[in-house]
Amino acid sequence: MKQIVLTKFSNPYLKPRLLVTEDAYLIEGNNWHDNTWGACLCDRCQGKEGMNHLGNILMEVREQIKLE
């Protein structure tokens, strides 16, 4: 997944959109109960902590792109 996200954000249109987030903590928020790749924000999942794997990958890729 990390390689896919890195490839996606090597796109000249998308790259600056990720970099503009600077050092913000990124959460893949959703409402379809995905607490593995993100954090579901629906009422049913309220109080459950998502693992936010995609958000963590996005932050890793952002740091990698900054160093390039």
mmJSON file of the N, C-alpha and C atoms, coordinates in Angstrom:
{"data_MODEL":{"atom_site":{
"group_PDB":["ATOM","ATOM","ATOM","ATOM","ATOM","ATOM","ATOM","ATOM","ATOM","ATOM","ATOM","ATOM","ATOM","ATOM","ATOM","ATOM","ATOM","ATOM","ATOM","ATOM","ATOM","ATOM","ATOM","ATOM","ATOM","ATOM","ATOM","ATOM","ATOM","ATOM","ATOM","ATOM","ATOM","ATOM","ATOM","ATOM","ATOM","ATOM","ATOM","ATOM","ATOM","ATOM","ATOM","ATOM","ATOM","ATOM","ATOM","ATOM","ATOM","ATOM","ATOM","ATOM","ATOM","ATOM","ATOM","ATOM","ATOM","ATOM","ATOM","ATOM","ATOM","ATOM","ATOM","ATOM","ATOM","ATOM","ATOM","ATOM","ATOM","ATOM","ATOM","ATOM","ATOM","ATOM","ATOM","ATOM","ATOM","ATOM","ATOM","ATOM","ATOM","ATOM","ATOM","ATOM","ATOM","ATOM","ATOM","ATOM","ATOM","ATOM","ATOM","ATOM","ATOM","ATOM","ATOM","ATOM","ATOM","ATOM","ATOM","ATOM","ATOM","ATOM","ATOM","ATOM","ATOM","ATOM","ATOM","ATOM","ATOM","ATOM","ATOM","ATOM","ATOM","ATOM","ATOM","ATOM","ATOM","ATOM","ATOM","ATOM","ATOM","ATOM","ATOM","ATOM","ATOM","ATOM","ATOM","ATOM","ATOM","ATOM","ATOM","ATOM","ATOM","ATOM","ATOM","ATOM","ATOM","ATOM","ATOM","ATOM","ATOM","ATOM","ATOM","ATOM","ATOM","ATOM","ATOM","ATOM","ATOM","ATOM","ATOM","ATOM","ATOM","ATOM","ATOM","ATOM","ATOM","ATOM","ATOM","ATOM","ATOM","ATOM","ATOM","ATOM","ATOM","ATOM","ATOM","ATOM","ATOM","ATOM","ATOM","ATOM","ATOM","ATOM","ATOM","ATOM","ATOM","ATOM","ATOM","ATOM","ATOM","ATOM","ATOM","ATOM","ATOM","ATOM","ATOM","ATOM","ATOM","ATOM","ATOM","ATOM","ATOM","ATOM","ATOM","ATOM","ATOM","ATOM","ATOM","ATOM","ATOM","ATOM","ATOM","ATOM"],
"id":[1,2,3,4,5,6,7,8,9,10,11,12,13,14,15,16,17,18,19,20,21,22,23,24,25,26,27,28,29,30,31,32,33,34,35,36,37,38,39,40,41,42,43,44,45,46,47,48,49,50,51,52,53,54,55,56,57,58,59,60,61,62,63,64,65,66,67,68,69,70,71,72,73,74,75,76,77,78,79,80,81,82,83,84,85,86,87,88,89,90,91,92,93,94,95,96,97,98,99,100,101,102,103,104,105,106,107,108,109,110,111,112,113,114,115,116,117,118,119,120,121,122,123,124,125,126,127,128,129,130,131,132,133,134,135,136,137,138,139,140,141,142,143,144,145,146,147,148,149,150,151,152,153,154,155,156,157,158,159,160,161,162,163,164,165,166,167,168,169,170,171,172,173,174,175,176,177,178,179,180,181,182,183,184,185,186,187,188,189,190,191,192,193,194,195,196,197,198,199,200,201,202,203,204],
"type_symbol":["N","C","C","N","C","C","N","C","C","N","C","C","N","C","C","N","C","C","N","C","C","N","C","C","N","C","C","N","C","C","N","C","C","N","C","C","N","C","C","N","C","C","N","C","C","N","C","C","N","C","C","N","C","C","N","C","C","N","C","C","N","C","C","N","C","C","N","C","C","N","C","C","N","C","C","N","C","C","N","C","C","N","C","C","N","C","C","N","C","C","N","C","C","N","C","C","N","C","C","N","C","C","N","C","C","N","C","C","N","C","C","N","C","C","N","C","C","N","C","C","N","C","C","N","C","C","N","C","C","N","C","C","N","C","C","N","C","C","N","C","C","N","C","C","N","C","C","N","C","C","N","C","C","N","C","C","N","C","C","N","C","C","N","C","C","N","C","C","N","C","C","N","C","C","N","C","C","N","C","C","N","C","C","N","C","C","N","C","C","N","C","C","N","C","C","N","C","C","N","C","C","N","C","C"],
"label_atom_id":["N","CA","C","N","CA","C","N","CA","C","N","CA","C","N","CA","C","N","CA","C","N","CA","C","N","CA","C","N","CA","C","N","CA","C","N","CA","C","N","CA","C","N","CA","C","N","CA","C","N","CA","C","N","CA","C","N","CA","C","N","CA","C","N","CA","C","N","CA","C","N","CA","C","N","CA","C","N","CA","C","N","CA","C","N","CA","C","N","CA","C","N","CA","C","N","CA","C","N","CA","C","N","CA","C","N","CA","C","N","CA","C","N","CA","C","N","CA","C","N","CA","C","N","CA","C","N","CA","C","N","CA","C","N","CA","C","N","CA","C","N","CA","C","N","CA","C","N","CA","C","N","CA","C","N","CA","C","N","CA","C","N","CA","C","N","CA","C","N","CA","C","N","CA","C","N","CA","C","N","CA","C","N","CA","C","N","CA","C","N","CA","C","N","CA","C","N","CA","C","N","CA","C","N","CA","C","N","CA","C","N","CA","C","N","CA","C","N","CA","C","N","CA","C","N","CA","C","N","CA","C","N","CA","C","N","CA","C"],
"label_alt_id":[null,null,null,null,null,null,null,null,null,null,null,null,null,null,null,null,null,null,null,null,null,null,null,null,null,null,null,null,null,null,null,null,null,null,null,null,null,null,null,null,null,null,null,null,null,null,null,null,null,null,null,null,null,null,null,null,null,null,null,null,null,null,null,null,null,null,null,null,null,null,null,null,null,null,null,null,null,null,null,null,null,null,null,null,null,null,null,null,null,null,null,null,null,null,null,null,null,null,null,null,null,null,null,null,null,null,null,null,null,null,null,null,null,null,null,null,null,null,null,null,null,null,null,null,null,null,null,null,null,null,null,null,null,null,null,null,null,null,null,null,null,null,null,null,null,null,null,null,null,null,null,null,null,null,null,null,null,null,null,null,null,null,null,null,null,null,null,null,null,null,null,null,null,null,null,null,null,null,null,null,null,null,null,null,null,null,null,null,null,null,null,null,null,null,null,null,null,null,null,null,null,null,null,null],
"label_comp_id":["MET","MET","MET","LYS","LYS","LYS","GLN","GLN","GLN","ILE","ILE","ILE","VAL","VAL","VAL","LEU","LEU","LEU","THR","THR","THR","LYS","LYS","LYS","PHE","PHE","PHE","SER","SER","SER","ASN","ASN","ASN","PRO","PRO","PRO","TYR","TYR","TYR","LEU","LEU","LEU","LYS","LYS","LYS","PRO","PRO","PRO","ARG","ARG","ARG","LEU","LEU","LEU","LEU","LEU","LEU","VAL","VAL","VAL","THR","THR","THR","GLU","GLU","GLU","ASP","ASP","ASP","ALA","ALA","ALA","TYR","TYR","TYR","LEU","LEU","LEU","ILE","ILE","ILE","GLU","GLU","GLU","GLY","GLY","GLY","ASN","ASN","ASN","ASN","ASN","ASN","TRP","TRP","TRP","HIS","HIS","HIS","ASP","ASP","ASP","ASN","ASN","ASN","THR","THR","THR","TRP","TRP","TRP","GLY","GLY","GLY","ALA","ALA","ALA","CYS","CYS","CYS","LEU","LEU","LEU","CYS","CYS","CYS","ASP","ASP","ASP","ARG","ARG","ARG","CYS","CYS","CYS","GLN","GLN","GLN","GLY","GLY","GLY","LYS","LYS","LYS","GLU","GLU","GLU","GLY","GLY","GLY","MET","MET","MET","ASN","ASN","ASN","HIS","HIS","HIS","LEU","LEU","LEU","GLY","GLY","GLY","ASN","ASN","ASN","ILE","ILE","ILE","LEU","LEU","LEU","MET","MET","MET","GLU","GLU","GLU","VAL","VAL","VAL","ARG","ARG","ARG","GLU","GLU","GLU","GLN","GLN","GLN","ILE","ILE","ILE","LYS","LYS","LYS","LEU","LEU","LEU","GLU","GLU","GLU"],
"label_asym_id":["A","A","A","A","A","A","A","A","A","A","A","A","A","A","A","A","A","A","A","A","A","A","A","A","A","A","A","A","A","A","A","A","A","A","A","A","A","A","A","A","A","A","A","A","A","A","A","A","A","A","A","A","A","A","A","A","A","A","A","A","A","A","A","A","A","A","A","A","A","A","A","A","A","A","A","A","A","A","A","A","A","A","A","A","A","A","A","A","A","A","A","A","A","A","A","A","A","A","A","A","A","A","A","A","A","A","A","A","A","A","A","A","A","A","A","A","A","A","A","A","A","A","A","A","A","A","A","A","A","A","A","A","A","A","A","A","A","A","A","A","A","A","A","A","A","A","A","A","A","A","A","A","A","A","A","A","A","A","A","A","A","A","A","A","A","A","A","A","A","A","A","A","A","A","A","A","A","A","A","A","A","A","A","A","A","A","A","A","A","A","A","A","A","A","A","A","A","A","A","A","A","A","A","A"],
"label_entity_id":["1","1","1","1","1","1","1","1","1","1","1","1","1","1","1","1","1","1","1","1","1","1","1","1","1","1","1","1","1","1","1","1","1","1","1","1","1","1","1","1","1","1","1","1","1","1","1","1","1","1","1","1","1","1","1","1","1","1","1","1","1","1","1","1","1","1","1","1","1","1","1","1","1","1","1","1","1","1","1","1","1","1","1","1","1","1","1","1","1","1","1","1","1","1","1","1","1","1","1","1","1","1","1","1","1","1","1","1","1","1","1","1","1","1","1","1","1","1","1","1","1","1","1","1","1","1","1","1","1","1","1","1","1","1","1","1","1","1","1","1","1","1","1","1","1","1","1","1","1","1","1","1","1","1","1","1","1","1","1","1","1","1","1","1","1","1","1","1","1","1","1","1","1","1","1","1","1","1","1","1","1","1","1","1","1","1","1","1","1","1","1","1","1","1","1","1","1","1","1","1","1","1","1","1"],
"label_seq_id":[1,1,1,2,2,2,3,3,3,4,4,4,5,5,5,6,6,6,7,7,7,8,8,8,9,9,9,10,10,10,11,11,11,12,12,12,13,13,13,14,14,14,15,15,15,16,16,16,17,17,17,18,18,18,19,19,19,20,20,20,21,21,21,22,22,22,23,23,23,24,24,24,25,25,25,26,26,26,27,27,27,28,28,28,29,29,29,30,30,30,31,31,31,32,32,32,33,33,33,34,34,34,35,35,35,36,36,36,37,37,37,38,38,38,39,39,39,40,40,40,41,41,41,42,42,42,43,43,43,44,44,44,45,45,45,46,46,46,47,47,47,48,48,48,49,49,49,50,50,50,51,51,51,52,52,52,53,53,53,54,54,54,55,55,55,56,56,56,57,57,57,58,58,58,59,59,59,60,60,60,61,61,61,62,62,62,63,63,63,64,64,64,65,65,65,66,66,66,67,67,67,68,68,68],
"pdbx_PDB_ins_code":[null,null,null,null,null,null,null,null,null,null,null,null,null,null,null,null,null,null,null,null,null,null,null,null,null,null,null,null,null,null,null,null,null,null,null,null,null,null,null,null,null,null,null,null,null,null,null,null,null,null,null,null,null,null,null,null,null,null,null,null,null,null,null,null,null,null,null,null,null,null,null,null,null,null,null,null,null,null,null,null,null,null,null,null,null,null,null,null,null,null,null,null,null,null,null,null,null,null,null,null,null,null,null,null,null,null,null,null,null,null,null,null,null,null,null,null,null,null,null,null,null,null,null,null,null,null,null,null,null,null,null,null,null,null,null,null,null,null,null,null,null,null,null,null,null,null,null,null,null,null,null,null,null,null,null,null,null,null,null,null,null,null,null,null,null,null,null,null,null,null,null,null,null,null,null,null,null,null,null,null,null,null,null,null,null,null,null,null,null,null,null,null,null,null,null,null,null,null,null,null,null,null,null,null],
"Cartn_x":[0.831,0.0,0.873,1.969,2.841,3.356,3.744,4.241,3.149,1.931,0.81,0.579,0.598,0.384,1.543,2.757,3.913,3.79,3.379,3.181,2.083,0.987,-0.126,0.325,1.077,1.459,2.745,3.264,4.343,3.739,2.419,1.701,1.866,2.259,2.519,1.292,0.095,-1.106,-1.382,-1.149,-1.479,-0.383,0.858,1.992,1.847,1.591,1.465,0.259,-0.766,-1.939,-1.609,-0.694,-0.253,0.716,1.624,2.633,2.027,0.914,0.292,-0.247,-0.381,-0.831,0.265,1.473,2.637,2.815,2.712,2.938,1.643,0.509,-0.781,-0.879,-1.566,-1.844,-2.995,-2.763,-3.763,-4.545,-5.851,-6.743,-7.594,-7.653,-8.526,-9.897,-10.643,-11.969,-12.967,-13.896,-14.906,-16.168,-17.206,-18.446,-18.914,-17.991,-18.338,-17.689,-17.408,-16.978,-15.587,-14.735,-13.37,-12.473,-12.234,-11.36,-9.987,-9.706,-8.376,-7.548,-8.016,-7.283,-7.511,-8.565,-8.886,-9.529,-10.469,-11.238,-12.658,-13.58,-14.983,-15.534,-16.246,-16.765,-18.27,-18.88,-20.325,-20.691,-21.976,-22.457,-22.202,-22.363,-22.178,-20.749,-19.791,-18.373,-17.822,-18.657,-18.195,-17.548,-16.391,-15.661,-14.672,-14.774,-13.805,-12.623,-11.449,-10.255,-9.832,-9.752,-9.312,-7.796,-7.326,-5.881,-5.255,-6.054,-5.619,-4.367,-4.287,-3.111,-2.885,-3.957,-3.784,-3.303,-3.846,-3.376,-1.9,-1.465,-0.051,0.829,0.363,1.122,1.209,0.116,0.139,1.17,1.241,2.222,3.65,3.876,5.208,5.6,4.68,4.949,5.208,4.449,4.659,6.081,6.552,7.922,8.95,8.7,9.621,9.699,8.568,8.529,9.254,9.082,9.775,11.276,11.804,13.248,13.818,12.957,13.43,13.852],
"Cartn_y":[-1.197,0.0,1.257,1.205,2.385,2.728,1.73,1.985,2.589,2.12,2.656,4.125,4.451,5.837,6.721,6.205,6.965,7.249,6.262,6.452,7.48,7.369,8.313,9.743,9.971,11.337,11.808,11.018,11.517,12.307,12.24,13.002,14.495,15.312,16.738,17.529,17.034,17.705,17.323,16.061,15.584,15.841,15.848,16.027,17.277,18.454,19.645,19.591,18.843,18.708,17.937,16.999,16.28,17.143,17.81,18.618,19.805,20.34,21.491,21.119,19.84,19.42,19.605,19.926,20.168,19.045,19.328,18.309,17.872,18.114,17.74,16.222,15.795,14.382,14.027,13.095,12.742,11.503,11.61,10.499,10.21,8.951,8.542,8.346,9.447,9.398,8.813,8.03,7.42,7.171,6.715,6.369,4.969,4.155,2.778,1.745,2.13,1.235,0.64,1.336,0.851,1.44,0.653,1.077,0.428,-0.18,-0.733,0.267,0.642,1.592,3.025,3.273,4.628,4.656,5.586,5.729,6.096,5.203,5.461,6.519,7.479,8.609,8.522,7.379,7.252,7.074,7.234,7.092,5.694,4.674,3.29,3.014,3.677,3.436,4.46,5.362,6.387,5.731,6.195,5.648,4.555,4.044,3.046,3.782,3.346,3.971,3.205,3.897,3.274,3.118,2.119,1.915,2.901,3.452,4.524,4.167,2.961,2.557,3.459,3.824,4.676,6.07,6.622,7.932,7.898,6.82,6.686,6.56,5.822,5.694,7.045,7.782,9.11,10.014,9.954,10.788,10.328,9.02,8.506,8.956,8.842,9.25,10.744,11.526,12.969,13.292,12.62,12.844,12.423,11.315,10.842,11.83,12.365,13.336,14.624,15.053,16.262,16.134,14.924,14.703,14.622,14.475,14.361,15.694],
"Cartn_z":[0.0,0.0,0.0,0.732,0.776,-0.614,-1.396,-2.752,-3.631,-3.472,-4.247,-3.897,-2.617,-2.174,-2.653,-2.592,-3.072,-4.566,-5.332,-6.77,-7.023,-6.289,-6.458,-6.223,-5.158,-4.804,-5.475,-6.41,-7.265,-8.43,-8.582,-9.589,-9.292,-10.288,-10.045,-9.566,-9.81,-9.315,-7.864,-7.504,-6.162,-5.13,-5.57,-4.65,-3.772,-4.366,-3.521,-2.581,-2.954,-2.101,-0.821,-0.914,0.276,1.082,0.393,1.09,1.835,1.354,2.003,3.392,3.666,4.995,6.04,5.58,6.433,7.449,8.729,9.755,10.438,9.783,10.37,10.519,11.567,11.761,10.827,9.916,8.909,9.331,9.221,9.541,8.314,7.934,6.845,7.462,7.549,8.138,7.153,7.647,6.792,7.603,6.901,7.585,7.189,6.708,6.297,7.202,8.428,9.506,9.293,8.564,8.351,9.437,10.462,11.547,11.448,10.315,10.068,9.277,8.096,7.263,7.705,8.427,8.84,10.202,10.338,11.578,11.182,11.466,11.138,12.082,11.514,12.283,12.519,12.194,12.351,13.831,14.125,15.506,16.061,15.217,15.661,16.12,15.492,15.816,16.805,17.266,18.201,19.416,19.758,20.899,20.513,19.292,18.827,18.208,18.548,17.984,16.738,15.62,14.379,14.36,13.637,13.507,12.53,11.613,10.719,9.907,9.415,8.632,7.418,6.706,5.528,5.927,6.978,7.446,7.807,8.463,8.825,7.586,6.594,5.343,4.652,4.624,4.001,4.677,5.996,6.708,6.424,6.315,5.96,4.558,3.62,2.237,2.174,2.916,2.957,3.41,4.451,4.94,3.886,3.231,2.205,1.044,0.628,-0.462,-0.057,1.185,1.676,1.552,1.767,1.754,0.342,-0.64,-2.039,-2.587],
"occupancy":[1.0,1.0,1.0,1.0,1.0,1.0,1.0,1.0,1.0,1.0,1.0,1.0,1.0,1.0,1.0,1.0,1.0,1.0,1.0,1.0,1.0,1.0,1.0,1.0,1.0,1.0,1.0,1.0,1.0,1.0,1.0,1.0,1.0,1.0,1.0,1.0,1.0,1.0,1.0,1.0,1.0,1.0,1.0,1.0,1.0,1.0,1.0,1.0,1.0,1.0,1.0,1.0,1.0,1.0,1.0,1.0,1.0,1.0,1.0,1.0,1.0,1.0,1.0,1.0,1.0,1.0,1.0,1.0,1.0,1.0,1.0,1.0,1.0,1.0,1.0,1.0,1.0,1.0,1.0,1.0,1.0,1.0,1.0,1.0,1.0,1.0,1.0,1.0,1.0,1.0,1.0,1.0,1.0,1.0,1.0,1.0,1.0,1.0,1.0,1.0,1.0,1.0,1.0,1.0,1.0,1.0,1.0,1.0,1.0,1.0,1.0,1.0,1.0,1.0,1.0,1.0,1.0,1.0,1.0,1.0,1.0,1.0,1.0,1.0,1.0,1.0,1.0,1.0,1.0,1.0,1.0,1.0,1.0,1.0,1.0,1.0,1.0,1.0,1.0,1.0,1.0,1.0,1.0,1.0,1.0,1.0,1.0,1.0,1.0,1.0,1.0,1.0,1.0,1.0,1.0,1.0,1.0,1.0,1.0,1.0,1.0,1.0,1.0,1.0,1.0,1.0,1.0,1.0,1.0,1.0,1.0,1.0,1.0,1.0,1.0,1.0,1.0,1.0,1.0,1.0,1.0,1.0,1.0,1.0,1.0,1.0,1.0,1.0,1.0,1.0,1.0,1.0,1.0,1.0,1.0,1.0,1.0,1.0,1.0,1.0,1.0,1.0,1.0,1.0],
"B_iso_or_equiv":[0.0,0.0,0.0,0.0,0.0,0.0,0.0,0.0,0.0,0.0,0.0,0.0,0.0,0.0,0.0,0.0,0.0,0.0,0.0,0.0,0.0,0.0,0.0,0.0,0.0,0.0,0.0,0.0,0.0,0.0,0.0,0.0,0.0,0.0,0.0,0.0,0.0,0.0,0.0,0.0,0.0,0.0,0.0,0.0,0.0,0.0,0.0,0.0,0.0,0.0,0.0,0.0,0.0,0.0,0.0,0.0,0.0,0.0,0.0,0.0,0.0,0.0,0.0,0.0,0.0,0.0,0.0,0.0,0.0,0.0,0.0,0.0,0.0,0.0,0.0,0.0,0.0,0.0,0.0,0.0,0.0,0.0,0.0,0.0,0.0,0.0,0.0,0.0,0.0,0.0,0.0,0.0,0.0,0.0,0.0,0.0,0.0,0.0,0.0,0.0,0.0,0.0,0.0,0.0,0.0,0.0,0.0,0.0,0.0,0.0,0.0,0.0,0.0,0.0,0.0,0.0,0.0,0.0,0.0,0.0,0.0,0.0,0.0,0.0,0.0,0.0,0.0,0.0,0.0,0.0,0.0,0.0,0.0,0.0,0.0,0.0,0.0,0.0,0.0,0.0,0.0,0.0,0.0,0.0,0.0,0.0,0.0,0.0,0.0,0.0,0.0,0.0,0.0,0.0,0.0,0.0,0.0,0.0,0.0,0.0,0.0,0.0,0.0,0.0,0.0,0.0,0.0,0.0,0.0,0.0,0.0,0.0,0.0,0.0,0.0,0.0,0.0,0.0,0.0,0.0,0.0,0.0,0.0,0.0,0.0,0.0,0.0,0.0,0.0,0.0,0.0,0.0,0.0,0.0,0.0,0.0,0.0,0.0,0.0,0.0,0.0,0.0,0.0,0.0],
"pdbx_formal_charge":[null,null,null,null,null,null,null,null,null,null,null,null,null,null,null,null,null,null,null,null,null,null,null,null,null,null,null,null,null,null,null,null,null,null,null,null,null,null,null,null,null,null,null,null,null,null,null,null,null,null,null,null,null,null,null,null,null,null,null,null,null,null,null,null,null,null,null,null,null,null,null,null,null,null,null,null,null,null,null,null,null,null,null,null,null,null,null,null,null,null,null,null,null,null,null,null,null,null,null,null,null,null,null,null,null,null,null,null,null,null,null,null,null,null,null,null,null,null,null,null,null,null,null,null,null,null,null,null,null,null,null,null,null,null,null,null,null,null,null,null,null,null,null,null,null,null,null,null,null,null,null,null,null,null,null,null,null,null,null,null,null,null,null,null,null,null,null,null,null,null,null,null,null,null,null,null,null,null,null,null,null,null,null,null,null,null,null,null,null,null,null,null,null,null,null,null,null,null,null,null,null,null,null,null],
"auth_seq_id":[1,1,1,2,2,2,3,3,3,4,4,4,5,5,5,6,6,6,7,7,7,8,8,8,9,9,9,10,10,10,11,11,11,12,12,12,13,13,13,14,14,14,15,15,15,16,16,16,17,17,17,18,18,18,19,19,19,20,20,20,21,21,21,22,22,22,23,23,23,24,24,24,25,25,25,26,26,26,27,27,27,28,28,28,29,29,29,30,30,30,31,31,31,32,32,32,33,33,33,34,34,34,35,35,35,36,36,36,37,37,37,38,38,38,39,39,39,40,40,40,41,41,41,42,42,42,43,43,43,44,44,44,45,45,45,46,46,46,47,47,47,48,48,48,49,49,49,50,50,50,51,51,51,52,52,52,53,53,53,54,54,54,55,55,55,56,56,56,57,57,57,58,58,58,59,59,59,60,60,60,61,61,61,62,62,62,63,63,63,64,64,64,65,65,65,66,66,66,67,67,67,68,68,68],
"auth_comp_id":["MET","MET","MET","LYS","LYS","LYS","GLN","GLN","GLN","ILE","ILE","ILE","VAL","VAL","VAL","LEU","LEU","LEU","THR","THR","THR","LYS","LYS","LYS","PHE","PHE","PHE","SER","SER","SER","ASN","ASN","ASN","PRO","PRO","PRO","TYR","TYR","TYR","LEU","LEU","LEU","LYS","LYS","LYS","PRO","PRO","PRO","ARG","ARG","ARG","LEU","LEU","LEU","LEU","LEU","LEU","VAL","VAL","VAL","THR","THR","THR","GLU","GLU","GLU","ASP","ASP","ASP","ALA","ALA","ALA","TYR","TYR","TYR","LEU","LEU","LEU","ILE","ILE","ILE","GLU","GLU","GLU","GLY","GLY","GLY","ASN","ASN","ASN","ASN","ASN","ASN","TRP","TRP","TRP","HIS","HIS","HIS","ASP","ASP","ASP","ASN","ASN","ASN","THR","THR","THR","TRP","TRP","TRP","GLY","GLY","GLY","ALA","ALA","ALA","CYS","CYS","CYS","LEU","LEU","LEU","CYS","CYS","CYS","ASP","ASP","ASP","ARG","ARG","ARG","CYS","CYS","CYS","GLN","GLN","GLN","GLY","GLY","GLY","LYS","LYS","LYS","GLU","GLU","GLU","GLY","GLY","GLY","MET","MET","MET","ASN","ASN","ASN","HIS","HIS","HIS","LEU","LEU","LEU","GLY","GLY","GLY","ASN","ASN","ASN","ILE","ILE","ILE","LEU","LEU","LEU","MET","MET","MET","GLU","GLU","GLU","VAL","VAL","VAL","ARG","ARG","ARG","GLU","GLU","GLU","GLN","GLN","GLN","ILE","ILE","ILE","LYS","LYS","LYS","LEU","LEU","LEU","GLU","GLU","GLU"],
"auth_asym_id":["A","A","A","A","A","A","A","A","A","A","A","A","A","A","A","A","A","A","A","A","A","A","A","A","A","A","A","A","A","A","A","A","A","A","A","A","A","A","A","A","A","A","A","A","A","A","A","A","A","A","A","A","A","A","A","A","A","A","A","A","A","A","A","A","A","A","A","A","A","A","A","A","A","A","A","A","A","A","A","A","A","A","A","A","A","A","A","A","A","A","A","A","A","A","A","A","A","A","A","A","A","A","A","A","A","A","A","A","A","A","A","A","A","A","A","A","A","A","A","A","A","A","A","A","A","A","A","A","A","A","A","A","A","A","A","A","A","A","A","A","A","A","A","A","A","A","A","A","A","A","A","A","A","A","A","A","A","A","A","A","A","A","A","A","A","A","A","A","A","A","A","A","A","A","A","A","A","A","A","A","A","A","A","A","A","A","A","A","A","A","A","A","A","A","A","A","A","A","A","A","A","A","A","A"],
"auth_atom_id":["N","CA","C","N","CA","C","N","CA","C","N","CA","C","N","CA","C","N","CA","C","N","CA","C","N","CA","C","N","CA","C","N","CA","C","N","CA","C","N","CA","C","N","CA","C","N","CA","C","N","CA","C","N","CA","C","N","CA","C","N","CA","C","N","CA","C","N","CA","C","N","CA","C","N","CA","C","N","CA","C","N","CA","C","N","CA","C","N","CA","C","N","CA","C","N","CA","C","N","CA","C","N","CA","C","N","CA","C","N","CA","C","N","CA","C","N","CA","C","N","CA","C","N","CA","C","N","CA","C","N","CA","C","N","CA","C","N","CA","C","N","CA","C","N","CA","C","N","CA","C","N","CA","C","N","CA","C","N","CA","C","N","CA","C","N","CA","C","N","CA","C","N","CA","C","N","CA","C","N","CA","C","N","CA","C","N","CA","C","N","CA","C","N","CA","C","N","CA","C","N","CA","C","N","CA","C","N","CA","C","N","CA","C","N","CA","C","N","CA","C","N","CA","C","N","CA","C","N","CA","C","N","CA","C","N","CA","C"],
"pdbx_PDB_model_num":[1,1,1,1,1,1,1,1,1,1,1,1,1,1,1,1,1,1,1,1,1,1,1,1,1,1,1,1,1,1,1,1,1,1,1,1,1,1,1,1,1,1,1,1,1,1,1,1,1,1,1,1,1,1,1,1,1,1,1,1,1,1,1,1,1,1,1,1,1,1,1,1,1,1,1,1,1,1,1,1,1,1,1,1,1,1,1,1,1,1,1,1,1,1,1,1,1,1,1,1,1,1,1,1,1,1,1,1,1,1,1,1,1,1,1,1,1,1,1,1,1,1,1,1,1,1,1,1,1,1,1,1,1,1,1,1,1,1,1,1,1,1,1,1,1,1,1,1,1,1,1,1,1,1,1,1,1,1,1,1,1,1,1,1,1,1,1,1,1,1,1,1,1,1,1,1,1,1,1,1,1,1,1,1,1,1,1,1,1,1,1,1,1,1,1,1,1,1,1,1,1,1,1,1]
}}}
